[in-house]
Amino acid sequence: MGELPSGADIQPLEDDDPVRLGRFPLIGRLAAGGMGRVYLGRSLTDGMLVAVKSPLAQAEVSAVDRRRFAREVKVARRAEGLHTARVLGADAEAERPWLATEYIPAPSLARLVSEAGTLAGTAARWVTRGAVEAIAELHRDGIVHRDVKPQNLLLPLSGPRLIDFGISHAADLTRTQLTLGTVAFTSPEQARGEPSTAASDIYSLGATLFHLVVGRAPYPAGMEMLTLLTYVAEADLDLTGLPGELAPVVRKCLALRPGDRPTAEELQDSLTTELAEMPTLASPEGWLPRPWTVIIEAYARQGRELAADPRAAATGPDRPATPQRPAPPPGRPAARPAETAVERTARLPVSPRTTRRSLAIAPRHQGAVVSASSFGPYKG
């Protein structure tokens, strides 16, 4: 029998990490990237666990980065709903700006697919409907997420939650530059350097749903980054393995022309009707396969234990206590999460021998940020 899942990978704080941001003592690191870090913290008022994001932890925050972070705070506040993380506080003007949201103790779709396999049938439809509801909620408020992907969809048993508004934009907020999320899940118009719209989120949703049921991005595997960019720009898809039950939805979402894609509300209506005809189940555990619920329950259990443990708060004026990884058994190396095909594609180096199509696309992205793994609030 294998080892039980342990929940989120929470790293100890390091010497250059703060012990507190705003009114939130910090417990450990949830994620780190080139644009900043996300910490696990605790509210001093009610003990609630929080995810606290701060940009550029090792450098002085530039005026441009501060404006970008302030815009993210505004969008995150506007995006609050049943399917997103609630904002608990923020200060974009602090020496080290921060944004605190409720901590959702749940794995991402990326981790679930990597460790527990793909979904099929009613389970896939149930997750799909929750993801569509999250996007529809944003679009009704005039917000385009711009980075819908498996890493940014968390799955507690209450249903999917969409996180990371670092590159989102609302209709009345000015963008400073084009920013692409993970290339394999971005839309053709974003890959071509054109403005993104609500239809761009729908394309990214289609790529995410394909990953959910097939286990890879909807493009040939093993490509260099610039080559992949050209495939995305032309919606040059490889849909081998797409099961019949989700094929109509995924194919419509992955239409090359934005006007040919359905809206989130149209998808929501069709999926609600379809699921209403399915047998009624008492709880989400009935929809999901056991390997998925084991991982989801491990995250929830870890969240409850951290919330109930007063030692997880700061233990002194210098350093809060930090949860440690359990040591591996003697003679056995520490386990590493399985790498997905998408992650292997994303980290491939760019060869000087780019294709003609790559050279045609690349100049349009001068000054744009194209990241293989966009930094988000926290990754499951």
C-alpha positions as CSV (number, residue, x, y, z in Angstrom):
1,M,0.0,0.0,0.0
2,G,1.4,3.4,-1.0
3,E,1.9,6.4,1.2
4,L,-1.1,8.6,1.8
5,P,-1.2,12.0,0.2
6,S,0.0,14.7,2.6
7,G,-1.8,17.8,1.2
8,A,-0.1,21.0,0.0
9,D,3.6,21.2,-0.1
10,I,4.3,24.0,2.4
11,Q,7.9,25.0,2.5
12,P,9.6,26.6,5.6
13,L,10.3,30.3,5.5
14,E,13.8,31.3,4.5
15,D,16.0,34.1,5.8
16,D,14.9,36.6,3.2
17,D,11.2,36.0,3.9
18,P,9.2,38.3,6.1
19,V,7.7,37.0,9.3
20,R,4.5,39.1,8.8
21,L,2.8,40.9,6.0
22,G,0.2,43.4,7.1
23,R,-1.7,41.9,10.1
24,F,-1.0,38.3,9.0
25,P,1.9,36.3,10.7
26,L,3.4,33.9,8.1
27,I,3.7,30.2,8.6
28,G,5.4,29.0,5.4
29,R,5.8,29.3,1.6
30,L,3.1,28.0,-0.7
31,A,4.7,29.1,-4.0
32,A,7.5,31.1,-5.5
33,G,8.2,32.4,-9.0
34,G,10.0,35.1,-10.9
35,M,7.3,37.7,-10.1
36,G,7.0,37.1,-6.3
37,R,6.0,34.7,-3.6
38,V,2.9,33.4,-1.9
39,Y,2.9,32.5,1.8
40,L,0.6,30.7,4.1
41,G,-0.4,33.0,6.9
42,R,-2.9,33.2,9.7
43,S,-5.4,36.0,10.7
44,L,-4.8,37.3,14.2
45,T,-8.4,38.1,14.7
46,D,-10.1,34.7,14.0
47,G,-7.2,32.3,13.3
48,M,-8.3,31.8,9.6
49,L,-5.6,30.5,7.3
50,V,-4.8,32.9,4.5
51,A,-2.7,32.9,1.3
52,V,-0.6,36.1,1.2
53,K,0.9,37.2,-2.1
54,S,3.8,39.6,-2.4
55,P,5.7,40.7,-5.5
56,L,9.4,40.7,-6.0
57,A,10.4,39.5,-2.6
58,Q,14.2,40.0,-3.2
59,A,14.1,43.4,-4.8
60,E,12.8,46.9,-4.4
61,V,9.4,47.1,-6.0
62,S,9.4,49.3,-9.1
63,A,6.7,51.9,-9.8
64,V,5.5,49.7,-12.7
65,D,5.3,46.6,-10.7
66,R,3.5,48.4,-7.9
67,R,0.9,49.7,-10.4
68,R,0.4,46.2,-11.8
69,F,0.0,44.8,-8.3
70,A,-2.5,47.5,-7.4
71,R,-4.5,46.6,-10.5
72,E,-4.4,42.9,-9.5
73,V,-5.8,43.9,-6.1
74,K,-8.7,45.8,-7.7
75,V,-9.6,42.9,-10.0
76,A,-9.4,40.4,-7.1
77,R,-11.8,42.5,-5.1
78,R,-14.2,42.8,-8.0
79,A,-14.0,39.0,-8.7
80,E,-15.1,37.9,-5.3
81,G,-17.9,35.3,-5.5
82,L,-18.8,31.7,-4.8
83,H,-16.1,30.3,-7.2
84,T,-13.1,32.5,-6.3
85,A,-11.0,33.2,-3.2
86,R,-12.3,36.0,-1.0
87,V,-10.0,39.0,-0.5
88,L,-9.3,39.5,3.2
89,G,-6.9,42.5,3.0
90,A,-4.4,44.2,0.8
91,D,-1.9,47.1,0.8
92,A,-0.4,47.9,-2.6
93,E,1.4,51.0,-1.1
94,A,3.3,49.1,1.6
95,E,7.1,48.8,1.3
96,R,6.5,45.2,0.4
97,P,3.0,45.2,-1.2
98,W,0.7,42.3,-0.2
99,L,-2.6,40.7,-1.1
100,A,-4.3,38.3,1.3
101,T,-7.1,35.9,0.3
102,E,-8.7,33.0,2.0
103,Y,-6.6,29.9,1.8
104,I,-8.4,27.2,-0.1
105,P,-7.1,23.8,1.1
106,A,-7.6,21.9,-2.1
107,P,-5.4,20.5,-4.9
108,S,-5.3,21.9,-8.4
109,L,-6.7,20.1,-11.4
110,A,-3.1,19.8,-12.6
111,R,-2.0,17.8,-9.5
112,L,-5.1,15.7,-9.6
113,V,-4.7,14.7,-13.2
114,S,-0.9,14.1,-12.7
115,E,-1.3,11.9,-9.6
116,A,-4.8,10.4,-9.8
117,G,-5.4,10.2,-13.6
118,T,-8.0,11.8,-15.9
119,L,-11.7,12.1,-15.4
120,A,-14.5,10.6,-17.5
121,G,-18.3,10.5,-17.8
122,T,-20.4,12.3,-15.2
123,A,-17.4,13.2,-13.0
124,A,-15.8,15.2,-15.9
125,R,-19.2,16.9,-16.6
126,W,-19.5,17.9,-12.9
127,V,-16.1,19.5,-12.8
128,T,-16.7,21.1,-16.2
129,R,-19.9,22.7,-15.0
130,G,-18.2,24.1,-11.9
131,A,-15.4,25.6,-14.0
132,V,-17.9,27.1,-16.4
133,E,-19.8,28.6,-13.5
134,A,-16.6,30.2,-12.2
135,I,-15.8,31.8,-15.5
136,A,-19.4,32.9,-16.1
137,E,-19.4,34.7,-12.8
138,L,-16.3,36.7,-13.8
139,H,-17.7,37.5,-17.2
140,R,-20.9,38.8,-15.8
141,D,-18.8,41.3,-13.8
142,G,-16.9,42.4,-16.9
143,I,-13.7,40.5,-15.9
144,V,-11.5,38.5,-18.3
145,H,-9.3,36.1,-16.4
146,R,-6.7,35.6,-19.2
147,D,-4.9,32.7,-17.5
148,V,-7.4,29.8,-17.1
149,K,-5.5,26.6,-16.8
150,P,-5.4,23.4,-14.7
151,Q,-2.9,25.0,-12.2
152,N,-5.4,27.8,-11.5
153,L,-8.5,25.7,-10.9
154,L,-8.6,24.2,-7.4
155,L,-11.0,21.5,-6.5
156,P,-12.4,21.2,-3.0
157,L,-15.5,19.0,-2.6
158,S,-17.7,22.1,-2.7
159,G,-16.7,22.5,-6.4
160,P,-14.1,24.2,-8.6
161,R,-12.6,27.5,-7.5
162,L,-10.7,29.8,-9.9
163,I,-7.6,31.6,-8.5
164,D,-4.8,34.0,-9.7
165,F,-5.9,37.3,-11.1
166,G,-2.3,38.5,-11.7
167,I,-2.8,39.0,-15.4
168,S,-6.6,39.4,-15.4
169,H,-8.1,42.6,-16.5
170,A,-11.5,44.3,-16.1
171,A,-13.1,46.4,-18.8
172,D,-12.4,49.7,-17.0
173,L,-8.8,49.0,-15.9
174,T,-5.8,50.0,-18.2
175,R,-3.4,47.3,-19.1
176,T,0.3,48.2,-19.2
177,Q,1.4,45.4,-21.5
178,L,0.3,42.2,-23.1
179,T,1.0,39.3,-20.7
180,L,0.5,35.6,-21.7
181,G,-0.1,32.9,-19.3
182,T,1.1,29.3,-19.9
183,V,1.3,29.1,-23.6
184,A,-0.3,25.6,-23.9
185,F,-3.5,27.0,-22.4
186,T,-3.6,30.4,-23.9
187,S,-5.9,31.5,-26.8
188,P,-4.9,32.0,-30.5
189,E,-5.5,35.7,-30.3
190,Q,-3.3,36.1,-27.2
191,A,-0.6,34.0,-28.9
192,R,-0.8,36.4,-31.9
193,G,-0.4,39.4,-29.6
194,E,-4.0,40.6,-30.1
195,P,-6.4,41.8,-27.4
196,S,-8.0,39.1,-25.2
197,T,-11.7,39.0,-24.6
198,A,-14.1,36.8,-22.7
199,A,-13.9,34.4,-25.7
200,S,-10.2,34.0,-24.9
201,D,-11.1,32.5,-21.5
202,I,-13.4,30.1,-23.3
203,Y,-10.6,28.8,-25.5
204,S,-8.4,28.4,-22.4
205,L,-11.2,26.5,-20.7
206,G,-11.4,24.2,-23.7
207,A,-7.7,23.4,-23.5
208,T,-8.1,22.9,-19.7
209,L,-11.0,20.5,-20.2
210,F,-9.0,18.6,-22.8
211,H,-6.2,18.2,-20.2
212,L,-8.8,17.1,-17.6
213,V,-10.0,14.1,-19.7
214,V,-6.9,13.3,-21.8
215,G,-4.0,14.3,-19.5
216,R,-2.1,16.6,-21.9
217,A,-2.5,19.9,-23.7
218,P,-4.4,19.8,-27.1
219,Y,-1.2,20.1,-29.2
220,P,1.5,17.7,-30.3
221,A,3.9,16.9,-27.4
222,G,7.6,17.7,-27.2
223,M,7.7,21.1,-29.1
224,E,9.9,24.0,-28.3
225,M,8.3,27.0,-26.9
226,L,8.2,29.2,-30.0
227,T,7.0,26.3,-32.1
228,L,4.2,25.7,-29.6
229,L,3.3,29.4,-29.8
230,T,2.7,29.1,-33.5
231,Y,0.5,26.0,-33.1
232,V,-1.6,27.9,-30.5
233,A,-1.8,31.0,-32.8
234,E,-3.3,28.9,-35.5
235,A,-5.3,26.5,-33.3
236,D,-3.4,23.7,-34.9
237,L,-4.8,21.0,-32.6
238,D,-4.1,17.4,-31.8
239,L,-7.4,16.1,-30.2
240,T,-6.4,12.4,-30.2
241,G,-8.0,10.6,-27.3
242,L,-10.8,13.1,-26.7
243,P,-13.8,11.1,-25.3
244,G,-17.2,11.5,-26.9
245,E,-19.1,12.8,-23.9
246,L,-17.1,16.1,-23.8
247,A,-16.1,16.3,-27.4
248,P,-18.9,18.7,-28.5
249,V,-18.1,21.2,-25.6
250,V,-14.3,21.0,-26.0
251,R,-14.4,21.4,-29.8
252,K,-16.7,24.4,-29.6
253,C,-14.5,26.1,-27.0
254,L,-11.4,25.5,-29.2
255,A,-12.7,27.2,-32.3
256,L,-10.0,29.4,-33.9
257,R,-12.3,32.4,-34.4
258,P,-13.5,34.0,-31.0
259,G,-17.0,34.6,-32.5
260,D,-17.4,30.8,-33.1
261,R,-17.0,30.0,-29.5
262,P,-19.9,29.7,-27.1
263,T,-20.3,32.1,-24.2
264,A,-19.8,30.9,-20.6
265,E,-23.6,31.3,-20.0
266,E,-24.5,29.2,-23.0
267,L,-22.2,26.5,-21.8
268,Q,-23.6,26.8,-18.3
269,D,-27.2,26.4,-19.5
270,S,-26.4,23.3,-21.6
271,L,-24.3,21.6,-18.8
272,T,-26.9,22.3,-16.1
273,T,-29.6,20.7,-18.3
274,E,-27.4,17.7,-19.0
275,L,-26.5,17.1,-15.4
276,A,-30.1,17.5,-14.3
277,E,-30.9,14.4,-16.2
278,M,-28.2,12.4,-14.4
279,P,-29.0,10.3,-11.3
280,T,-29.0,12.5,-8.1
281,L,-26.1,11.8,-5.8
282,A,-25.9,12.8,-2.1
283,S,-22.4,14.3,-2.3
284,P,-19.5,15.1,-4.7
285,E,-17.8,12.0,-3.6
286,G,-20.4,10.1,-5.6
287,W,-19.3,11.9,-8.8
288,L,-15.5,11.7,-8.4
289,P,-13.3,8.5,-8.5
290,R,-11.8,7.4,-5.2
291,P,-8.1,8.4,-6.1
292,W,-9.3,12.0,-6.6
293,T,-11.3,12.2,-3.4
294,V,-8.3,10.7,-1.4
295,I,-6.1,13.6,-2.5
296,I,-8.9,16.2,-2.0
297,E,-9.6,14.9,1.5
298,A,-5.9,15.0,2.4
299,Y,-5.7,18.7,1.5
300,A,-8.9,19.4,3.6
301,R,-7.5,17.4,6.5
302,Q,-4.2,19.3,6.4
303,G,-6.1,22.6,6.3
304,R,-8.2,21.6,9.4
305,E,-5.1,20.5,11.3
306,L,-3.2,23.8,10.5
307,A,-6.2,25.9,11.4
308,A,-6.6,24.1,14.7
309,D,-3.0,24.1,15.7
310,P,-1.9,27.2,17.6
311,R,1.8,26.2,17.0
312,A,1.3,27.0,13.4
313,A,1.1,30.7,14.3
314,A,4.2,32.7,15.1
315,T,6.1,31.2,18.1
316,G,8.3,34.2,18.8
317,P,9.3,37.7,17.7
318,D,11.9,36.4,15.2
319,R,10.4,33.5,13.3
320,P,7.0,31.7,13.1
321,A,6.9,28.0,13.2
322,T,6.9,26.3,9.8
323,P,5.6,22.9,8.9
324,Q,8.3,20.6,7.7
325,R,8.1,17.9,5.1
326,P,8.1,14.4,6.7
327,A,11.5,12.7,6.2
328,P,11.5,9.8,3.7
329,P,12.1,6.3,5.0
330,P,15.8,5.2,5.2
331,G,17.3,4.4,1.8
332,R,14.4,6.0,-0.1
333,P,14.8,9.4,-1.8
334,A,12.2,12.1,-1.2
335,A,9.3,11.8,-3.6
336,R,8.8,14.4,-6.3
337,P,5.5,15.1,-7.9
338,A,5.0,13.5,-11.3
339,E,5.8,15.9,-14.1
340,T,3.0,16.4,-16.6
341,A,3.4,16.4,-20.4
342,V,2.5,20.1,-20.4
343,E,5.3,20.8,-17.8
344,R,7.8,18.9,-19.8
345,T,6.8,20.8,-22.9
346,A,7.0,24.1,-21.1
347,R,10.5,23.7,-19.9
348,L,12.0,22.7,-23.2
349,P,14.8,25.1,-24.4
350,V,14.2,27.1,-27.5
351,S,16.5,26.0,-30.3
352,P,18.1,28.5,-32.7
353,R,16.5,26.4,-35.5
354,T,13.0,27.8,-35.1
355,T,10.4,27.2,-37.7
356,R,9.4,29.8,-40.3
357,R,6.1,30.0,-38.5
358,S,7.8,30.7,-35.2
359,L,9.8,33.6,-36.7
360,A,6.6,35.1,-38.1
361,I,4.9,35.0,-34.7
362,A,7.7,35.9,-32.3
363,P,8.2,39.6,-33.3
364,R,4.6,40.4,-32.3
365,H,5.5,39.6,-28.7
366,Q,8.5,41.9,-28.2
367,G,8.0,43.4,-24.8
368,A,5.4,40.8,-23.8
369,V,5.8,38.4,-21.0
370,V,5.5,34.8,-22.1
371,S,5.8,32.5,-19.1
372,A,6.0,28.7,-19.1
373,S,4.4,28.5,-15.7
374,S,2.8,31.8,-14.7
375,F,3.2,32.7,-11.0
376,G,-0.1,32.4,-9.1
377,P,-1.5,32.7,-5.6
378,Y,-0.6,29.2,-4.8
379,K,-0.2,26.0,-6.7
380,G,-1.7,22.7,-5.7
